[in-house]
Amino acid sequence: MKEKLLRFMYGRYGVDKLSKHLVTIGMILYILSILFGKILFSIPTLLLFIYGYYRMFSKNTTKRYRELCAYERFLAKVKSYPSGWKRKLEQWKKYHIFNCPGCKQKIRVPRGRGMIEIRCQKCNTTFRKRS
């Protein structure tokens, strides 16, 4: 039996992080549809299960790998989003951030310097602002 399964899976993509997440989310939606009795959850659940298992049994490994890479890039952006806000909040305490009127480049200036003239290093536009 094990040999038949190994022969069947030979050349197929198999299980990866995206497939696991799709099936897990499908399972959660299935449980919610049972608890709340809503048919609304059953269609997405079925689609997630089908797509998750389609990915596992697919022989087009390059396309599945590209999908996995895109998914991991998306996860990295989602995970780094809160740390980006933390960094911005720390900078807003010490610095004032302006946008250049010429090229829209962000320019960071120390707070508490009064009225200052700011020169954009990208386009050499000068403008006056209160820091």
N, C-alpha and C positions, 0 to 999 in steps of 0.2 A: 504494500500500500504506500509506504514511504517513497519507494522508487518511482511509482506512478506519479505521485505528486511532484517529485523532483524533476521528472521528465516533462511534466506539464508546465512547470514554472521555468524551465530552461529557456533563456532568451527573453523572458518577460521582465518588466521593470521591478516589480516587487513592492515592498512596503517602505515608505519614507515618511518624513515628518508631515508633509502636506496631506498625504493619504490618511495618516493617523488622526490629524486634526479634523479632516472632513468627516470621517466616520464618528469621531467623538462628538462633534457638534451635531451630527445627525442623530446620534443616540440621545443627546440631551433634548433635542427638539421632539424626538419620539416620546420620551418620558413626559415632557410638558404637554404634548397632545393627549396622552392618556390621562394625565391628571386633570386637565381643564376641559377635555372633551371637545377640543376645537379642531375642525378639519383644516383650518388655516395652516397649522403646523405640519400636517401630514404631507403636503406636496413638497415643500422645501426639504423635509426629512428624506423623502424618497429620492429626490434629485441629488442630495448630498451623498447618500449611500451609493447610488448608481455611479456617480462620478468618482467617488473614492475607490470603489472596487474596479471601475474601468481603468483608473490610473495604475492600480496594482497589477492587473492582468495585461496591460498594454505591452506591445512589442516595440513601440516607437520610443525607445529610451532617450534619444536626444531631445525630443519635444518634452517629455516628462521631466527631464533634468532642467531644461530651460524654465519650465513652470515652477519647479522647486526653487531655482535661483531667484526668480521674480518674487516668489512668496517669502523667501528669507530676506530679500531686500526690503520688502514691505514690513515684515516683522521688526527688522532693525530700525526702520524709521519710527515705527510705533513705540518701540522701547526707548529710543533716544529722545523722543518728544518731551517727556517731563524733565529730563536733565537739561535740555535746551532752555526751558522756561526758568529753571533754577539759576542757570548761568546768567540769563537776562536780568532776573530780579537782583542778583548780586551786583551786576554792573550798574543798574539803575540807581543804586544807593550812592555810588561814587561818581558816576559819569552821566552826562546828558547826551542823548543820541539824536542827531539831526540828520535829515535827508538833504542832500545837495539839490538846490533848485535846478541845476543844469542837467545833471546825469542821474539823479536819484540815488547816488552812492550814500551809504550810511557812514556818518562821521561821528566819532566818539570824542567828547570834550569833557574835561573835569568840571564838576559842579562848583558853584560858589565863586566864580571869577568875575561876575558882573557882566556888563555889555562887552562882548569880544568880537573881533573880526575873524571869521573862519575861512580858510582857503582849502578847497577840495584838491587833494593830490592827484585825483584822476583826470579832472578837466580844467583845473586851475581857476575855477569860479570862486570869487570871494563874496561873502555875505555876512551881515551882522546879526547876531542873536544874543539873547541874555542866557548865560549859563546858570 
